[in-house]
Amino acid sequence: MFKIIHKDKKTNARIGALKTAHGVVQTPFFMAVATNATVKTLSVQDLFDAQTEIIVSNTYHVFVRPGMEVIKKAGGLHKFMSWPRPILTDSGGYQIFSLALLRKVTDEGVKFQSHVDGMAHFFSPEDIISLQKILKSDIIMPLDECVHYPCQRDYAEIATRRTTLWAQRSKLAYNNIVTKTKGKTSAKDKQLLFGIIQGATFKDLRKQSAEELIDMDFDGYSIGGLSVGEPNNLMQDILAYTIDFIPKDKPRYTMGVGTPEQIVESVEKGVDMFDTCVPTRYGRNGTAFTSEGKITLTNARFVKDFSPIDKNCACYACKNYSRAYLRHLCNAKEILGLKLVSYHNVYFFMKLMRDIRKAIEKNRFSEFKKDFLKKIKKDEN
């Protein structure tokens, strides 16, 4: 399922191969976020052109709209959105805790009202596994309780205990489905179940959560509850501490962590998988990532700048359009502008991961990191 191909000689960075039902993906990799079964403003062909290998979608969002009956009738999420490559689906727990209305959390699960139509729903850990079975995603995540920063110690203890309880129930539900469907499903329907380590910013709770989940032997492990408002240095400290508990032969995933700087710093610690809506969210606001830092294309300084977004980028937007034109589109609120900048950003993140893998392969990740951070922190603005 997961094989380490090469380890950097100076750091904990590594290249791996993660085998899924819809193909093998080389790690470290970045997943473009398709929350509502689409990467905002981008078509599947755009994602292919940006060399996207895997995307992440959200169980909560597709549950409330269009609904599971629609996706089931379509034959699963891949067929519904015409995406033939791997998909990871999150449980939607984070969205329930941040978006849903009048939620009530107990050990049994989460009762909430949809942020779309106000309808009341209840998700148990078993429900989340069953829903993702309908989605037919390649990698599925259990229901967990992600707390925001700062979090009081007493509630962090409750949430950590509850996450472990839900993980146990999720693993049992998953095993029951695997047993019942053995010999009845195709290889394309095989799913990998990851565990999610929680514990807020308390190291003893992180240790407790990691050890309890590792005993359950999940296919991979996510370090959850990061990038939820805490300072970056604290996030990196908690990440460095927690990752040491995860077996080296399992893929490691940091959920929602993903500025270019954070990705490079996390790869050095041994993280294999990343996702964040940063590329498209920034793109829709006219901010582009370049090899020399972020630029905000709506700024007046670009009104007569006829150079590409990034002279070192080979994406369609950089080969065909100027900063001046993209500034005009973004300021005029033209959809094409939002699309082109979002496309460029996704391409940038995918190229970053390819460059990272090349550096690891050549045992020069430390040099790559130093050079990359020096350039990208210039910030052309």
N, C-alpha and C positions, 0 to 999 in steps of 0.2 A: 504493500500500500504506500509506504513512504521509505525512500532510500536516500541516504546521504551519499552524494557523488564526490564532493571535494570539500575539505575544510581549509580555511585560510590559516597559514602557519603562525601569524602574529596575533590574531584576534579570534573571537568565537564565531565569526561570520562563516556561513557554510552554504554550499549549493546542494539542493536536493531535488528529488523527483517525486511528486505526489500523484499517485495513480487514482483517477476517479472513473466513474461510469461513462463519462463523456470525454475522456482523454487524459493524458499525462501533462502536468504543468510543472515547469521548473521553478524551484524556489531559490531565492526569495522572490515573491511576486506581489503585485498590487492589484486589488480588485476594484474595478470601477463600480460605483454604487448605483444600482437600478432599483431604488426603493419601491416605486410603483410599477415594477416590471418594465421599466425603461430607464436608461441613463439619460437624464434630462437634456433635451434638445438634440440628442444624437440617435442616429439610426443604427441598426445592426451593421450595415456596411461601413459606417463611420468607425465603429468599434473595431471591425476587421482591419480597416486602413490604419488605425492607431496601434495595431498589433496587440489588441486586448485578448488575453487568453482565458480569463475567468472573471465573472461578475458576481456581485452580491445583491440579493433582494431581501424583502422583508415580509415575514409571515403576517404580521399584524396589518400592514397596509393593504396587501392583496386580499386579506380576509374581509376587510370592511369595504373594499372596492377593487375589483369587480365582484368579488365573492368566490368562494371555493367551488360552487357548482359550475360556474363558467369555466374555471381553469380545469376542473375535472373533465368536463365535456370536451375541452380542447385537447386533452391528452397529457396535461402537465404543463409546467411553466415554460420549459424549453419550446414546446410546440406553440404555446399561446403567444410567445413573443418572438418566435422564429430565430431563436438563439441556439446553435448546435453545440456550443462548447460548455465547459463546466459552470455550474451555478452553486454558490453557497447561499443558504437562507438563514437569516437570523430569526430568532423566535419572535421578535417584536417586543420583548419585555421592556427594553429601554424606552421604546416609543409609547408603550402603555403608561409607563411611569411619568413620561414627560408631556404627552399629547392628550391622552384619553381623559375624559371627564369623570368626576365623582368615583374614582377608583377605590376599591377596598381590597387590601392584601391580607390574606391569611395563609396558614400552612397548606390549606387545600388548593389555593390558586389565587387568581386575580379576577375580581368582578369590576367591570368598567363600562362606561358609556362611550360609544364611538364618537370620535371628533368630527366625523363626516355627517352622520344623521341623528346622533343622540341615542341610538338603539343600545339597550343593555345587553351585555355579553359576559360570559365567564370562561376563562381559560384555566385549565388544570395543566400540570406538566404532561399528562398523558394526551390531552387534547392537542398540545403543541406538536408532539411527535406524530399524531395521526394527521394533522393538517399538513405537515411537511411531507408526509407519505403521499398525499394527494398532489402536492407540488412536484414531486419526483426530482427534487434538487439533489445534487451530488453530495453536498456536505450539509448536514443539518445541525442546529444548535438547540440545546435544551432551554427551557424557561429558567431564568435566573432573576435575582433582584439586584439591580445596579443602583447603588446609592450615589448621590451627588456629593460634591466637595463644597464646604467641609461637612463631615458627618460625625455625629456624636458617637462615642465609643459604645454606649449601650445599644444603640440601634444598629451599628455596624455588626455587633455580635449576633443580633437577631437575623439580620439579612444574610450573613455568612452561613449561619446554621440552616436557614431556610433554603438557601441556594444548594447546599449539600443534600438536603432532604429531597428537593426537586430533582437534583441530578440522579439520585438513586432511583426515584420513580420513573424518570425519563429513560434511564438505561434499561430498566425492567420492561417498560412499554416497548422500547425499541427491540429488545431481545425477543419479546413475545411476537411482534410483527414479523421479525426475521424467521422465527420458527414456523409460524402459520403459513408464510408465503414461500417457504423453501421448496424449490423445484417448480414453482408456479410463476415466478417473475423472471424477466430477462436480465442480462448483465447491465443493460442500460438503466435499470431501476434500482441497482445496488446503491445504498447510501452509507456515507461515513458519518458517525456521530462524534462530535467533539464535546469535551467538558469545558466549563467556564469557571475559572478561578476568580473568586472575589475576596473581600477583606478590607475594602477601602484603603486607607493609608496606614493601617496598623500591621506591622510586619508579622506579629505573632498570629494574627488572623489570616494573613496571606499564607503563612506556612501551614496553618491548620487546614485551610481550604484546599491548598495544593495537595497535601498528603492524603486527605480524604478522597479527593477526586482521582488521584493517581491509583489508589487502591481499586478503583472501579474499572480501570483499564479502558479508557476511551481511545478512539482512533487518533485523536489529536487533542491539543489543549489550547484554549484561549485564555489570555490574561485580560480579564474584563475590568470594568470600573476605572479605566485610565482615560485621560483627556476629558474629564468631566468638570473642569474648572480649576484643577490644581496647577501650581506652577510647574513649568517644564522640568526644572531640576529635581523636584519631588517625584514627578512622574517617572523620570529616568532612574531614580534611586529605587523606587518600588519595583519597577520593571527588572532592574539588575538583580535585586534580591529574589524576586519571585521565580524568575526564569531558571535559576539554578536547581529548583526542585523538580522541574519537568524532565522526564527521561530524554536523553539525547536522540533516541531513535523515534521520537514522536514529533510531528510538525507543531510549531509554536506560532500562535496567532495573537496579535494585539488588535483588539476591536476598536475601530474609530480613531486610531492613531495614524497620522499620516501627512504632516507637512514634510517637504523634502528633507529638512534638517532632522526631524524626528525619525524618519525612515532610516536615514544613514546611521544615526546614533543607535537605533534599535537593532539594525542588521549586525552591527559590531558586537552586540550582546548575544546574538544567536537567534533573533526572531526571523521567521520564515514567511509570514503572511501579514498583509496589511490591507486596510480599507478605510476610506474616508470620502465624504462628499466634497472635500476641499477643491479639487480640480474644477468641478462643474459649478459649485456655488460661487467660487471666485470668478469663474468665467462669466457667469450671468451678471456679475457686477462690474465687468470690464477689466478685471485684474488678471494679468498673464504671468505665468512662471517662465523665467528664462534662465539660461546658463550663467547669468550674471545677476540674478536676483529678481524679485517681483517688480512689475511695472503696472501702474494703473492707467490704462489707455484712455480713460475719459479726461485725463489731465490736459490742460491747455498746451503744455510743452510739446505735445505730439501732433498739434494741428497741421503742421507742415513737415512732419517726419515721414518720409516716403521709404524708409527702410523696413524690413520685415520685423515681426515681433522679436525674433531671435535669429541672428545671422548664422548660428550654429545648428539650427533646427531644419529638418527636411520635411516637415509636415505640409499638408496641402495649404493650410492657411499661410504659413511662412513663405511658401514658394509662389504664392499668387496674390497676396494682398499686403498693403502697407499699413503701418501703424496709423497713419493719417486717415486712411479709409475705414479702418476698424474703429478708430475713435469716433468718426462721423456716425457709423452704424450704431455704436453703443449709446452715444448721446441722443440719437434720434429714436432710441428704443426699438430699433429694427431687430427682428428675431434672428436674422442672418448673423448679425454681430455677436449676439449671445452664443449662437451655435458655433461660430468659427473660433472664438476665444476658448469656449469650453472644449472643443475638439483639440485645439492646440495644447491645452493643459493636460488632457488625458494622454495625448501623445507624449508630452514631456515626461509624465510620470512613468509611462511604459518604457520609454527610452532610459530613464534613470535606473529602472530595475535591470535592464539589459546591461547597462554600464557597470552596475554593482556586481552582477554575476561575472562579468568579464574580469573585473578587478580581483574578485575572490579567486577565480580560476588561476590567475597569474600570481597569487599570493602577495598582492600589493594593495589590499583594501585599506590599510592605514594611510598610505600615501594618497589614495583616491579620496578618502574621507577628508583629509586635511586640505587638499586642493579644492575639492567641491565646496566645502563650507566656507573657505576663504573667498571664493568667487561669488557664491550665492548670497552671502551676507552683505554684499555691496549695496543691494537694493537701489536700482537706478533712479527711483523717485527722489 
